[in-house]
């Protein structure tokens, strides 16, 4: 029996076309900062990838800076924009459902003297523009709210939120790691000053990511060194990873509409199936503003880790809570921010479909998941009875 992967919110496989681009680049090596022929050919490849990534999000190539991961991009954006614009003030606003790379940094910055506000969200995980307006102060320098939450799938009204921030003279950063390549993302339409993205979320290699910074916006470097990436992000570029990211970005741009239609159909079939077959199930996140590949549920009477391990035993890989915090084995901060109790959140399960997912995979999951849930509930009942 072949294994089924339904944890595409955590990471995605490298597509064949992307592997081919990386393999071709391995035939010749060179440092893009070198002036000899090999170095200059590496520079051409690097800049081509920059153009490919920029095209995917509607940016200019010179506004794209390559980094190592989404966490680095988020840390650089939040710290670099806040400190780079301290004349405006030291007030930072982040939402309660941000990725830990934003939330934990916000707490660190607060210990370092920044004024930090954690903005609550509504029950479906949406940040409300009027609530943001009420939270803004004359000293607000930066607002950072994610474009989409990779755990519950909710897509935020970033264009409206950014307008509120701009009316107060604040900059706006959005973490779009979960959404780029899965949903339309255009930096002009969103109106943001900075945006984070990562290749491993749209079928490119891990270890390659980027930060968009709008031209003319002041951001201080996170790393000091040789002055690569126009002096903004030092460190020799991960050329093979970046080339793979560029290829994945070009594919994502060309295939986005088809991907969204197909994945939302598979996701909806999965949703309808689990709702029919499993009682006492809670759907999480917005269903009118949602990533097309994401299904997040809470299953009453079982634990998340037992669910994931039970499915894994049957050959199905699924997600538990936050993809970057599964080892914590505690209710995620995202579900807590939605107002769920520890008991309600304990059976959280994330099922995310991807490009390789088939209808047969969905059928197999709908066959296996109810049996796993029933077995675990019976075990729980027996344990309580004792």
TORKOL-4160 file (C-alpha; in steps of 0.2 Angstrom, whole numbers, padded with zeros to 4 digits, m for minus):
386
<pt num="1" X="0000" Y="0000" Z="0000"/>
<pt num="2" X="0007" Y="0017" Z="m0005"/>
<pt num="3" X="0008" Y="0030" Z="0008"/>
<pt num="4" X="m0003" Y="0046" Z="0007"/>
<pt num="5" X="0004" Y="0063" Z="0011"/>
<pt num="6" X="m0009" Y="0076" Z="0017"/>
<pt num="7" X="0003" Y="0088" Z="0027"/>
<pt num="8" X="0006" Y="0100" Z="0013"/>
<pt num="9" X="0004" Y="0115" Z="0025"/>
<pt num="10" X="0020" Y="0109" Z="0033"/>
<pt num="11" X="0031" Y="0107" Z="0018"/>
<pt num="12" X="0029" Y="0102" Z="m0001"/>
<pt num="13" X="0039" Y="0091" Z="m0012"/>
<pt num="14" X="0051" Y="0098" Z="m0025"/>
<pt num="15" X="0042" Y="0096" Z="m0042"/>
<pt num="16" X="0051" Y="0087" Z="m0056"/>
<pt num="17" X="0053" Y="0103" Z="m0066"/>
<pt num="18" X="0061" Y="0112" Z="m0051"/>
<pt num="19" X="0073" Y="0097" Z="m0049"/>
<pt num="20" X="0078" Y="0098" Z="m0067"/>
<pt num="21" X="0082" Y="0117" Z="m0065"/>
<pt num="22" X="0093" Y="0113" Z="m0050"/>
<pt num="23" X="0102" Y="0098" Z="m0058"/>
<pt num="24" X="0106" Y="0109" Z="m0073"/>
<pt num="25" X="0113" Y="0122" Z="m0062"/>
<pt num="26" X="0124" Y="0109" Z="m0053"/>
<pt num="27" X="0134" Y="0107" Z="m0069"/>
<pt num="28" X="0143" Y="0123" Z="m0066"/>
<pt num="29" X="0147" Y="0132" Z="m0050"/>
<pt num="30" X="0152" Y="0150" Z="m0046"/>
<pt num="31" X="0150" Y="0163" Z="m0033"/>
<pt num="32" X="0138" Y="0177" Z="m0039"/>
<pt num="33" X="0150" Y="0190" Z="m0032"/>
<pt num="34" X="0165" Y="0185" Z="m0042"/>
<pt num="35" X="0169" Y="0195" Z="m0057"/>
<pt num="36" X="0176" Y="0180" Z="m0068"/>
<pt num="37" X="0166" Y="0171" Z="m0081"/>
<pt num="38" X="0159" Y="0157" Z="m0069"/>
<pt num="39" X="0154" Y="0170" Z="m0056"/>
<pt num="40" X="0146" Y="0181" Z="m0069"/>
<pt num="41" X="0136" Y="0166" Z="m0076"/>
<pt num="42" X="0131" Y="0162" Z="m0058"/>
<pt num="43" X="0125" Y="0181" Z="m0056"/>
<pt num="44" X="0114" Y="0179" Z="m0072"/>
<pt num="45" X="0106" Y="0164" Z="m0064"/>
<pt num="46" X="0103" Y="0172" Z="m0048"/>
<pt num="47" X="0095" Y="0188" Z="m0056"/>
<pt num="48" X="0084" Y="0177" Z="m0067"/>
<pt num="49" X="0078" Y="0168" Z="m0051"/>
<pt num="50" X="0075" Y="0186" Z="m0044"/>
<pt num="51" X="0064" Y="0190" Z="m0059"/>
<pt num="52" X="0054" Y="0174" Z="m0057"/>
<pt num="53" X="0050" Y="0177" Z="m0039"/>
<pt num="54" X="0046" Y="0195" Z="m0042"/>
<pt num="55" X="0034" Y="0191" Z="m0056"/>
<pt num="56" X="0025" Y="0179" Z="m0045"/>
<pt num="57" X="0020" Y="0192" Z="m0032"/>
<pt num="58" X="0019" Y="0207" Z="m0044"/>
<pt num="59" X="0035" Y="0215" Z="m0037"/>
<pt num="60" X="0050" Y="0223" Z="m0046"/>
<pt num="61" X="0066" Y="0212" Z="m0046"/>
<pt num="62" X="0076" Y="0225" Z="m0036"/>
<pt num="63" X="0063" Y="0223" Z="m0022"/>
<pt num="64" X="0067" Y="0205" Z="m0019"/>
<pt num="65" X="0080" Y="0199" Z="m0007"/>
<pt num="66" X="0084" Y="0181" Z="m0005"/>
<pt num="67" X="0085" Y="0174" Z="0013"/>
<pt num="68" X="0087" Y="0156" Z="0020"/>
<pt num="69" X="0069" Y="0153" Z="0027"/>
<pt num="70" X="0052" Y="0161" Z="0031"/>
<pt num="71" X="0058" Y="0163" Z="0049"/>
<pt num="72" X="0073" Y="0174" Z="0044"/>
<pt num="73" X="0062" Y="0184" Z="0032"/>
<pt num="74" X="0050" Y="0188" Z="0046"/>
<pt num="75" X="0063" Y="0192" Z="0059"/>
<pt num="76" X="0072" Y="0203" Z="0047"/>
<pt num="77" X="0056" Y="0212" Z="0041"/>
<pt num="78" X="0049" Y="0215" Z="0059"/>
<pt num="79" X="0066" Y="0220" Z="0067"/>
<pt num="80" X="0073" Y="0229" Z="0052"/>
<pt num="81" X="0058" Y="0239" Z="0049"/>
<pt num="82" X="0054" Y="0244" Z="0067"/>
<pt num="83" X="0072" Y="0249" Z="0071"/>
<pt num="84" X="0074" Y="0257" Z="0054"/>
<pt num="85" X="0059" Y="0269" Z="0056"/>
<pt num="86" X="0061" Y="0272" Z="0075"/>
<pt num="87" X="0059" Y="0291" Z="0072"/>
<pt num="88" X="0040" Y="0287" Z="0070"/>
<pt num="89" X="0040" Y="0278" Z="0087"/>
<pt num="90" X="0043" Y="0261" Z="0094"/>
<pt num="91" X="0025" Y="0254" Z="0094"/>
<pt num="92" X="0023" Y="0237" Z="0085"/>
<pt num="93" X="0006" Y="0229" Z="0082"/>
<pt num="94" X="0005" Y="0210" Z="0078"/>
<pt num="95" X="m0010" Y="0198" Z="0077"/>
<pt num="96" X="m0013" Y="0185" Z="0090"/>
<pt num="97" X="m0012" Y="0171" Z="0077"/>
<pt num="98" X="0005" Y="0176" Z="0069"/>
<pt num="99" X="0019" Y="0162" Z="0066"/>
<pt num="100" X="0030" Y="0161" Z="0081"/>
<pt num="101" X="0044" Y="0169" Z="0071"/>
<pt num="102" X="0034" Y="0185" Z="0073"/>
<pt num="103" X="0026" Y="0183" Z="0090"/>
<pt num="104" X="0041" Y="0177" Z="0099"/>
<pt num="105" X="0051" Y="0191" Z="0091"/>
<pt num="106" X="0038" Y="0203" Z="0096"/>
<pt num="107" X="0040" Y="0197" Z="0114"/>
<pt num="108" X="0059" Y="0199" Z="0113"/>
<pt num="109" X="0057" Y="0217" Z="0106"/>
<pt num="110" X="0046" Y="0221" Z="0120"/>
<pt num="111" X="0059" Y="0215" Z="0133"/>
<pt num="112" X="0071" Y="0226" Z="0123"/>
<pt num="113" X="0060" Y="0241" Z="0126"/>
<pt num="114" X="0048" Y="0241" Z="0111"/>
<pt num="115" X="0029" Y="0245" Z="0114"/>
<pt num="116" X="0020" Y="0229" Z="0108"/>
<pt num="117" X="0001" Y="0226" Z="0105"/>
<pt num="118" X="m0005" Y="0209" Z="0102"/>
<pt num="119" X="m0021" Y="0212" Z="0091"/>
<pt num="120" X="m0035" Y="0199" Z="0095"/>
<pt num="121" X="m0044" Y="0191" Z="0080"/>
<pt num="122" X="m0063" Y="0186" Z="0077"/>
<pt num="123" X="m0069" Y="0168" Z="0080"/>
<pt num="124" X="m0064" Y="0163" Z="0062"/>
<pt num="125" X="m0047" Y="0170" Z="0064"/>
<pt num="126" X="m0050" Y="0186" Z="0055"/>
<pt num="127" X="m0041" Y="0202" Z="0060"/>
<pt num="128" X="m0054" Y="0216" Z="0059"/>
<pt num="129" X="m0049" Y="0233" Z="0052"/>
<pt num="130" X="m0058" Y="0243" Z="0065"/>
<pt num="131" X="m0050" Y="0234" Z="0079"/>
<pt num="132" X="m0033" Y="0238" Z="0071"/>
<pt num="133" X="m0038" Y="0256" Z="0070"/>
<pt num="134" X="m0042" Y="0257" Z="0088"/>
<pt num="135" X="m0026" Y="0249" Z="0093"/>
<pt num="136" X="m0015" Y="0261" Z="0083"/>
<pt num="137" X="m0006" Y="0275" Z="0092"/>
<pt num="138" X="0004" Y="0290" Z="0086"/>
<pt num="139" X="0020" Y="0281" Z="0089"/>
<pt num="140" X="0014" Y="0265" Z="0079"/>
<pt num="141" X="0029" Y="0262" Z="0067"/>
<pt num="142" X="0025" Y="0245" Z="0061"/>
<pt num="143" X="0010" Y="0233" Z="0059"/>
<pt num="144" X="0014" Y="0215" Z="0055"/>
<pt num="145" X="m0001" Y="0203" Z="0051"/>
<pt num="146" X="0000" Y="0187" Z="0041"/>
<pt num="147" X="m0008" Y="0186" Z="0024"/>
<pt num="148" X="m0015" Y="0168" Z="0028"/>
<pt num="149" X="m0014" Y="0157" Z="0043"/>
<pt num="150" X="m0006" Y="0141" Z="0038"/>
<pt num="151" X="m0014" Y="0131" Z="0052"/>
<pt num="152" X="m0032" Y="0136" Z="0050"/>
<pt num="153" X="m0032" Y="0142" Z="0032"/>
<pt num="154" X="m0040" Y="0159" Z="0035"/>
<pt num="155" X="m0035" Y="0173" Z="0023"/>
<pt num="156" X="m0034" Y="0190" Z="0030"/>
<pt num="157" X="m0041" Y="0206" Z="0023"/>
<pt num="158" X="m0023" Y="0213" Z="0021"/>
<pt num="159" X="m0027" Y="0227" Z="0009"/>
<pt num="160" X="m0040" Y="0235" Z="0021"/>
<pt num="161" X="m0028" Y="0232" Z="0036"/>
<pt num="162" X="m0014" Y="0240" Z="0027"/>
<pt num="163" X="m0024" Y="0256" Z="0022"/>
<pt num="164" X="m0028" Y="0258" Z="0041"/>
<pt num="165" X="m0010" Y="0257" Z="0045"/>
<pt num="166" X="m0005" Y="0269" Z="0032"/>
<pt num="167" X="m0018" Y="0282" Z="0037"/>
<pt num="168" X="m0009" Y="0283" Z="0053"/>
<pt num="169" X="0008" Y="0284" Z="0045"/>
<pt num="170" X="0014" Y="0266" Z="0050"/>
<pt num="171" X="0022" Y="0253" Z="0039"/>
<pt num="172" X="0014" Y="0236" Z="0035"/>
<pt num="173" X="0023" Y="0219" Z="0034"/>
<pt num="174" X="0014" Y="0203" Z="0030"/>
<pt num="175" X="0019" Y="0185" Z="0032"/>
<pt num="176" X="0013" Y="0177" Z="0016"/>
<pt num="177" X="0023" Y="0161" Z="0018"/>
<pt num="178" X="0007" Y="0150" Z="0019"/>
<pt num="179" X="m0001" Y="0159" Z="0004"/>
<pt num="180" X="0011" Y="0162" Z="m0010"/>
<pt num="181" X="0009" Y="0149" Z="m0023"/>
<pt num="182" X="m0008" Y="0144" Z="m0016"/>
<pt num="183" X="m0018" Y="0160" Z="m0018"/>
<pt num="184" X="m0016" Y="0176" Z="m0028"/>
<pt num="185" X="m0003" Y="0187" Z="m0020"/>
<pt num="186" X="0001" Y="0204" Z="m0027"/>
<pt num="187" X="0011" Y="0217" Z="m0017"/>
<pt num="188" X="0003" Y="0232" Z="m0026"/>
<pt num="189" X="m0015" Y="0226" Z="m0023"/>
<pt num="190" X="m0011" Y="0222" Z="m0005"/>
<pt num="191" X="m0002" Y="0239" Z="m0003"/>
<pt num="192" X="0011" Y="0232" Z="0009"/>
<pt num="193" X="0029" Y="0238" Z="0012"/>
<pt num="194" X="0036" Y="0221" Z="0015"/>
<pt num="195" X="0031" Y="0203" Z="0012"/>
<pt num="196" X="0039" Y="0186" Z="0017"/>
<pt num="197" X="0038" Y="0170" Z="0006"/>
<pt num="198" X="0047" Y="0153" Z="0006"/>
<pt num="199" X="0050" Y="0141" Z="m0008"/>
<pt num="200" X="0047" Y="0125" Z="0002"/>
<pt num="201" X="0028" Y="0130" Z="0003"/>
<pt num="202" X="0026" Y="0131" Z="m0016"/>
<pt num="203" X="0035" Y="0115" Z="m0022"/>
<pt num="204" X="0053" Y="0122" Z="m0021"/>
<pt num="205" X="0068" Y="0117" Z="m0010"/>
<pt num="206" X="0069" Y="0121" Z="0008"/>
<pt num="207" X="0082" Y="0133" Z="0013"/>
<pt num="208" X="0077" Y="0146" Z="0000"/>
<pt num="209" X="0066" Y="0161" Z="0004"/>
<pt num="210" X="0064" Y="0179" Z="0001"/>
<pt num="211" X="0058" Y="0196" Z="0008"/>
<pt num="212" X="0050" Y="0209" Z="m0003"/>
<pt num="213" X="0054" Y="0226" Z="0003"/>
<pt num="214" X="0046" Y="0240" Z="m0007"/>
<pt num="215" X="0058" Y="0252" Z="m0015"/>
<pt num="216" X="0062" Y="0267" Z="m0005"/>
<pt num="217" X="0057" Y="0259" Z="0012"/>
<pt num="218" X="0071" Y="0260" Z="0025"/>
<pt num="219" X="0075" Y="0243" Z="0033"/>
<pt num="220" X="0091" Y="0239" Z="0043"/>
<pt num="221" X="0100" Y="0223" Z="0039"/>
<pt num="222" X="0098" Y="0208" Z="0050"/>
<pt num="223" X="0115" Y="0201" Z="0046"/>
<pt num="224" X="0132" Y="0210" Z="0044"/>
<pt num="225" X="0145" Y="0204" Z="0032"/>
<pt num="226" X="0150" Y="0204" Z="0014"/>
<pt num="227" X="0136" Y="0215" Z="0008"/>
<pt num="228" X="0127" Y="0203" Z="m0003"/>
<pt num="229" X="0109" Y="0206" Z="m0009"/>
<pt num="230" X="0113" Y="0225" Z="m0013"/>
<pt num="231" X="0120" Y="0226" Z="0005"/>
<pt num="232" X="0104" Y="0222" Z="0013"/>
<pt num="233" X="0107" Y="0204" Z="0017"/>
<pt num="234" X="0125" Y="0198" Z="0019"/>
<pt num="235" X="0130" Y="0180" Z="0016"/>
<pt num="236" X="0134" Y="0170" Z="0000"/>
<pt num="237" X="0118" Y="0166" Z="m0009"/>
<pt num="238" X="0111" Y="0148" Z="m0009"/>
<pt num="239" X="0112" Y="0148" Z="m0028"/>
<pt num="240" X="0105" Y="0131" Z="m0031"/>
<pt num="241" X="0091" Y="0134" Z="m0019"/>
<pt num="242" X="0087" Y="0151" Z="m0026"/>
<pt num="243" X="0087" Y="0144" Z="m0044"/>
<pt num="244" X="0075" Y="0131" Z="m0038"/>
<pt num="245" X="0064" Y="0144" Z="m0030"/>
<pt num="246" X="0064" Y="0154" Z="m0046"/>
<pt num="247" X="0058" Y="0138" Z="m0056"/>
<pt num="248" X="0045" Y="0134" Z="m0043"/>
<pt num="249" X="0039" Y="0152" Z="m0043"/>
<pt num="250" X="0037" Y="0152" Z="m0062"/>
<pt num="251" X="0027" Y="0136" Z="m0061"/>
<pt num="252" X="0016" Y="0143" Z="m0048"/>
<pt num="253" X="0012" Y="0158" Z="m0057"/>
<pt num="254" X="0008" Y="0148" Z="m0073"/>
<pt num="255" X="m0002" Y="0135" Z="m0064"/>
<pt num="256" X="m0011" Y="0145" Z="m0050"/>
<pt num="257" X="m0028" Y="0145" Z="m0057"/>
<pt num="258" X="m0029" Y="0127" Z="m0061"/>
<pt num="259" X="m0021" Y="0122" Z="m0044"/>
<pt num="260" X="m0033" Y="0132" Z="m0034"/>
<pt num="261" X="m0048" Y="0125" Z="m0043"/>
<pt num="262" X="m0042" Y="0107" Z="m0042"/>
<pt num="263" X="m0036" Y="0108" Z="m0024"/>
<pt num="264" X="m0052" Y="0117" Z="m0017"/>
<pt num="265" X="m0062" Y="0103" Z="m0025"/>
<pt num="266" X="m0052" Y="0090" Z="m0017"/>
<pt num="267" X="m0052" Y="0099" Z="0000"/>
<pt num="268" X="m0071" Y="0102" Z="m0001"/>
<pt num="269" X="m0074" Y="0083" Z="m0005"/>
<pt num="270" X="m0063" Y="0079" Z="0010"/>
<pt num="271" X="m0072" Y="0091" Z="0021"/>
<pt num="272" X="m0090" Y="0085" Z="0016"/>
<pt num="273" X="m0084" Y="0067" Z="0019"/>
<pt num="274" X="m0077" Y="0069" Z="0036"/>
<pt num="275" X="m0092" Y="0079" Z="0041"/>
<pt num="276" X="m0104" Y="0065" Z="0035"/>
<pt num="277" X="m0094" Y="0051" Z="0043"/>
<pt num="278" X="m0088" Y="0058" Z="0060"/>
<pt num="279" X="m0099" Y="0065" Z="0074"/>
<pt num="280" X="m0094" Y="0079" Z="0086"/>
<pt num="281" X="m0082" Y="0088" Z="0073"/>
<pt num="282" X="m0078" Y="0106" Z="0073"/>
<pt num="283" X="m0072" Y="0115" Z="0057"/>
<pt num="284" X="m0060" Y="0129" Z="0061"/>
<pt num="285" X="m0056" Y="0145" Z="0051"/>
<pt num="286" X="m0066" Y="0155" Z="0038"/>
<pt num="287" X="m0074" Y="0146" Z="0024"/>
<pt num="288" X="m0077" Y="0162" Z="0014"/>
<pt num="289" X="m0059" Y="0168" Z="0015"/>
<pt num="290" X="m0048" Y="0153" Z="0015"/>
<pt num="291" X="m0033" Y="0144" Z="0007"/>
<pt num="292" X="m0039" Y="0132" Z="m0006"/>
<pt num="293" X="m0029" Y="0117" Z="0000"/>
<pt num="294" X="m0033" Y="0118" Z="0019"/>
<pt num="295" X="m0044" Y="0108" Z="0030"/>
<pt num="296" X="m0043" Y="0111" Z="0049"/>
<pt num="297" X="m0054" Y="0102" Z="0061"/>
<pt num="298" X="m0055" Y="0098" Z="0080"/>
<pt num="299" X="m0061" Y="0080" Z="0084"/>
<pt num="300" X="m0069" Y="0078" Z="0100"/>
<pt num="301" X="m0064" Y="0064" Z="0112"/>
<pt num="302" X="m0046" Y="0061" Z="0105"/>
<pt num="303" X="m0029" Y="0069" Z="0106"/>
<pt num="304" X="m0020" Y="0077" Z="0091"/>
<pt num="305" X="m0005" Y="0067" Z="0093"/>
<pt num="306" X="m0015" Y="0050" Z="0094"/>
<pt num="307" X="m0024" Y="0055" Z="0078"/>
<pt num="308" X="m0009" Y="0059" Z="0068"/>
<pt num="309" X="0000" Y="0043" Z="0075"/>
<pt num="310" X="m0015" Y="0033" Z="0071"/>
<pt num="311" X="m0016" Y="0039" Z="0053"/>
<pt num="312" X="0002" Y="0037" Z="0051"/>
<pt num="313" X="0001" Y="0019" Z="0056"/>
<pt num="314" X="m0012" Y="0017" Z="0042"/>
<pt num="315" X="0000" Y="0025" Z="0029"/>
<pt num="316" X="m0007" Y="0043" Z="0030"/>
<pt num="317" X="0003" Y="0058" Z="0035"/>
<pt num="318" X="m0007" Y="0073" Z="0042"/>
<pt num="319" X="m0003" Y="0088" Z="0052"/>
<pt num="320" X="m0004" Y="0091" Z="0071"/>
<pt num="321" X="m0007" Y="0109" Z="0076"/>
<pt num="322" X="0005" Y="0122" Z="0070"/>
<pt num="323" X="0017" Y="0114" Z="0058"/>
<pt num="324" X="0032" Y="0122" Z="0066"/>
<pt num="325" X="0027" Y="0118" Z="0084"/>
<pt num="326" X="0021" Y="0100" Z="0083"/>
<pt num="327" X="0034" Y="0094" Z="0096"/>
<pt num="328" X="0026" Y="0105" Z="0110"/>
<pt num="329" X="0010" Y="0094" Z="0111"/>
<pt num="330" X="m0001" Y="0107" Z="0118"/>
<pt num="331" X="m0016" Y="0117" Z="0111"/>
<pt num="332" X="m0009" Y="0130" Z="0098"/>
<pt num="333" X="m0009" Y="0148" Z="0101"/>
<pt num="334" X="m0020" Y="0150" Z="0086"/>
<pt num="335" X="m0034" Y="0139" Z="0092"/>
<pt num="336" X="m0033" Y="0148" Z="0109"/>
<pt num="337" X="m0034" Y="0165" Z="0100"/>
<pt num="338" X="m0050" Y="0159" Z="0092"/>
<pt num="339" X="m0058" Y="0156" Z="0109"/>
<pt num="340" X="m0056" Y="0137" Z="0110"/>
<pt num="341" X="m0054" Y="0129" Z="0127"/>
<pt num="342" X="m0039" Y="0116" Z="0129"/>
<pt num="343" X="m0052" Y="0102" Z="0129"/>
<pt num="344" X="m0060" Y="0109" Z="0112"/>
<pt num="345" X="m0043" Y="0111" Z="0104"/>
<pt num="346" X="m0035" Y="0094" Z="0110"/>
<pt num="347" X="m0041" Y="0085" Z="0094"/>
<pt num="348" X="m0034" Y="0097" Z="0081"/>
<pt num="349" X="m0030" Y="0089" Z="0065"/>
<pt num="350" X="m0024" Y="0098" Z="0049"/>
<pt num="351" X="m0027" Y="0090" Z="0032"/>
<pt num="352" X="m0019" Y="0099" Z="0018"/>
<pt num="353" X="m0020" Y="0093" Z="0000"/>
<pt num="354" X="m0007" Y="0096" Z="m0013"/>
<pt num="355" X="m0002" Y="0095" Z="m0032"/>
<pt num="356" X="0001" Y="0076" Z="m0031"/>
<pt num="357" X="m0015" Y="0072" Z="m0021"/>
<pt num="358" X="m0027" Y="0061" Z="m0030"/>
<pt num="359" X="m0046" Y="0057" Z="m0029"/>
<pt num="360" X="m0040" Y="0040" Z="m0023"/>
<pt num="361" X="m0030" Y="0048" Z="m0009"/>
<pt num="362" X="m0046" Y="0057" Z="m0003"/>
<pt num="363" X="m0056" Y="0041" Z="m0004"/>
<pt num="364" X="m0043" Y="0031" Z="0006"/>
<pt num="365" X="m0042" Y="0045" Z="0019"/>
<pt num="366" X="m0061" Y="0045" Z="0021"/>
<pt num="367" X="m0061" Y="0026" Z="0023"/>
<pt num="368" X="m0047" Y="0026" Z="0036"/>
<pt num="369" X="m0050" Y="0042" Z="0047"/>
<pt num="370" X="m0067" Y="0037" Z="0054"/>
<pt num="371" X="m0060" Y="0020" Z="0059"/>
<pt num="372" X="m0045" Y="0028" Z="0068"/>
<pt num="373" X="m0056" Y="0041" Z="0077"/>
<pt num="374" X="m0068" Y="0027" Z="0082"/>
<pt num="375" X="m0054" Y="0016" Z="0089"/>
<pt num="376" X="m0046" Y="0031" Z="0098"/>
<pt num="377" X="m0063" Y="0036" Z="0106"/>
<pt num="378" X="m0066" Y="0018" Z="0112"/>
<pt num="379" X="m0049" Y="0018" Z="0120"/>
<pt num="380" X="m0052" Y="0034" Z="0128"/>
<pt num="381" X="m0069" Y="0028" Z="0135"/>
<pt num="382" X="m0061" Y="0012" Z="0142"/>
<pt num="383" X="m0048" Y="0022" Z="0150"/>
<pt num="384" X="m0060" Y="0034" Z="0158"/>
<pt num="385" X="m0071" Y="0019" Z="0164"/>
<pt num="386" X="m0057" Y="0012" Z="0173"/>
